[in-house]
Amino acid sequence: MASFIDDFLSLLFPRSCEICGNSLYKNEEIICTYCLGRLPYTHWHKDESNPLHAVFWGKVSIQGVTAMFYFHHGNRVQTLLHKFKYKNVREIGIYLGKRYGTQLKNASPFDDVDMIIPVPLHPKKQQKRGYNQSEMFALGLAQTMNIPVDSKSLYRKTASETQTRKTKIERWENVKDIFGLVNSEELSGKHILLVDDVITTGSTMEACARVLLEIPNLKISVAAIAAAHR
């Protein structure tokens, strides 16, 4: 009966791939098999010395660093993330998080993470958008990694300007003092996975990590949906 209802609903409300727009088959979700096979995967979770580590060298102590995809102008990932951030398709983040979580839970050092913390939005911006895209990704990761999400301890004190079109120095100046912590004692001794949608210069992640690393005996790893091609 459930299968019949699903088939009937598919006729009334056909589902389409969020990248190419073609109809999804019954066993497909969010992204069609064709597009999934052509996304630019980094496989950095298998490489403990991947190039994304260099973003944080000499700045903050990070255990593991990874991103699911390469990001560059005009590729499929840009199409996907634009819909995710600006077209209210929050399911994209949860779906990608679930897929990536199945890989991270078996890869060192991500296999001993205790908690996931998404990079926070300012409340006004989150209210306007309707959701925090980093939290959607975190919720998907949590489902397959079987660890909790903490969206309360790290918060954004001020609403920063968009990072788009800013230089590396301008990006850092824009975010360096805008994050704060509550209930930090509960995070002492934990291994945190700090997550965001895209890593470009790493300024936002670095600003978050600096605040979190004030907590005694805390370890941080970093993951994102995508990273600028490097």
C-alpha positions in Angstrom: 0.0 0.0 0.0 2.8 2.4 0.9 4.5 1.7 -2.4 1.3 2.4 -4.3 0.8 5.7 -2.4 4.4 6.7 -3.2 3.9 5.9 -6.9 0.6 7.9 -7.0 2.2 10.9 -5.3 5.1 10.8 -7.8 2.6 11.1 -10.6 0.9 14.1 -9.0 4.2 15.7 -7.8 7.0 14.4 -9.9 10.4 14.6 -8.2 13.4 16.0 -10.1 17.2 16.0 -9.7 18.3 19.2 -7.9 21.2 19.5 -10.3 20.1 18.6 -13.8 16.3 18.8 -13.4 15.6 15.4 -14.9 13.0 13.2 -13.2 14.2 10.9 -10.4 13.6 7.2 -10.5 11.9 5.4 -7.7 15.1 4.5 -5.8 16.7 8.0 -6.3 16.6 10.9 -3.8 17.5 14.6 -4.3 20.2 13.9 -6.9 20.0 11.5 -9.9 22.5 8.6 -10.2 24.0 10.2 -13.3 24.8 13.5 -11.5 26.0 11.7 -8.4 28.6 9.9 -10.4 29.9 13.1 -12.0 30.2 15.2 -8.9 33.9 16.3 -8.1 34.6 14.3 -5.0 37.8 15.1 -3.1 38.2 11.8 -1.1 40.2 13.9 1.4 38.7 12.0 4.3 41.1 9.2 3.2 44.1 11.5 3.1 45.3 12.8 6.5 47.7 15.2 4.7 45.3 16.6 2.2 45.8 20.2 0.9 43.0 21.6 3.0 45.1 21.2 6.1 47.4 24.0 4.8 44.5 26.5 5.3 44.9 26.1 9.1 48.7 25.6 9.5 50.2 27.9 12.0 46.8 29.3 12.9 44.8 26.8 14.9 45.3 23.2 16.0 43.1 21.0 13.9 42.9 17.1 14.1 41.3 16.4 10.7 40.2 18.5 7.8 38.0 17.4 4.9 35.4 18.5 2.4 33.1 16.3 0.3 33.5 18.1 -3.0 35.7 20.5 -4.9 33.9 23.9 -5.5 34.6 26.2 -8.5 32.5 28.6 -10.5 30.0 26.9 -12.8 30.4 23.3 -11.6 27.6 21.0 -10.4 28.4 21.7 -6.8 27.8 25.4 -7.2 24.4 24.7 -8.7 23.6 22.4 -5.8 24.7 24.8 -3.1 22.9 27.8 -4.6 19.6 25.9 -4.4 20.5 24.7 -0.8 21.3 28.2 0.5 19.0 30.5 -1.5 16.1 28.4 -2.8 14.9 26.9 0.4 15.9 23.3 -0.5 17.2 22.4 3.0 16.9 18.7 2.2 20.0 18.9 0.1 22.2 19.5 3.2 20.6 16.6 5.1 21.0 14.3 2.2 24.6 15.2 1.6 25.4 14.9 5.3 23.9 11.4 5.5 26.0 10.3 2.5 29.2 11.8 3.8 28.6 10.6 7.4 28.8 7.0 6.2 32.3 7.7 5.0 33.6 9.8 7.9 32.5 7.4 10.6 35.0 4.9 9.3 37.9 7.3 8.6 40.5 8.5 11.1 40.4 10.9 12.9 36.7 11.5 12.3 35.8 8.0 13.7 36.2 9.2 17.3 34.3 12.5 17.1 31.9 13.0 20.1 29.8 15.9 18.9 29.0 17.9 15.8 28.8 21.7 15.9 27.6 23.7 12.9 29.0 27.2 12.1 26.2 29.4 13.5 24.2 32.1 11.6 23.2 35.3 13.4 19.5 34.8 14.6 18.3 37.6 12.3 19.8 36.0 9.3 18.6 32.6 10.2 15.1 33.9 10.7 15.2 35.5 7.3 16.5 32.4 5.5 14.4 30.0 7.6 17.3 27.6 8.5 21.0 27.4 9.0 22.5 25.5 6.1 25.5 24.3 8.1 23.0 22.8 10.7 21.2 20.9 8.0 24.5 19.3 6.9 25.3 18.6 10.5 21.9 16.9 11.1 22.5 14.6 8.1 26.0 13.7 9.3 24.6 12.9 12.8 22.1 10.4 11.4 24.8 8.2 9.9 27.7 8.9 12.3 25.3 8.3 15.3 26.6 11.3 17.3 24.7 14.4 18.6 24.5 17.9 17.1 25.1 20.9 19.4 23.6 24.0 17.8 23.5 26.0 21.0 27.0 26.3 22.5 28.6 28.2 19.7 26.8 31.4 18.7 27.3 34.4 16.4 27.4 37.6 18.4 27.0 40.0 15.5 25.7 39.8 12.0 28.7 40.0 9.7 28.6 41.1 6.1 28.6 38.5 3.4 32.1 37.1 2.6 31.5 37.0 -1.1 34.0 39.1 -3.1 36.1 39.9 0.0 39.9 39.3 0.0 41.5 36.8 2.4 42.4 39.6 4.9 39.0 41.2 4.6 37.3 37.9 5.3 39.3 37.5 8.5 38.6 41.0 9.6 34.9 40.3 9.0 34.6 37.3 11.3 37.5 37.3 13.8 35.5 38.5 16.8 32.0 37.6 16.1 31.6 34.2 17.8 30.9 33.4 21.4 30.3 30.4 23.7 27.8 29.3 26.3 27.9 26.1 28.5 31.5 25.6 27.4 32.2 23.4 30.4 30.1 20.7 28.9 32.4 20.5 25.9 35.6 20.0 27.9 37.5 16.9 26.8 35.4 16.4 23.7 36.4 15.9 20.1 34.2 18.3 18.1 33.5 18.1 14.4 33.0 21.7 13.2 31.0 21.9 10.0 30.1 24.5 7.4 28.8 24.4 3.8 31.8 25.8 2.0 35.4 26.5 2.9 37.1 29.2 0.8 39.9 30.9 2.8 39.0 29.2 6.1 38.5 32.4 7.9 35.1 31.5 9.4 36.2 28.1 10.5 39.4 29.6 12.0 37.4 32.2 14.0 35.1 29.5 15.3 38.0 27.2 16.2 39.8 29.9 18.1 36.8 30.4 20.4 36.2 26.7 20.9 39.9 25.9 21.6 39.7 28.1 24.7 37.9 25.1 26.2 40.2 22.8 28.2 41.3 19.5 26.5 39.1 20.2 23.4 40.0 18.7 20.0 38.6 20.0 16.8 38.2 18.4 13.3 36.7 20.3 10.4 34.3 19.1 7.6 32.5 21.0 4.8 30.3 20.1 1.9 32.7 21.8 -0.5 36.0 23.6 -0.6 37.3 26.0 -3.1 39.5 24.2 -5.7 43.1 24.3 -4.6 
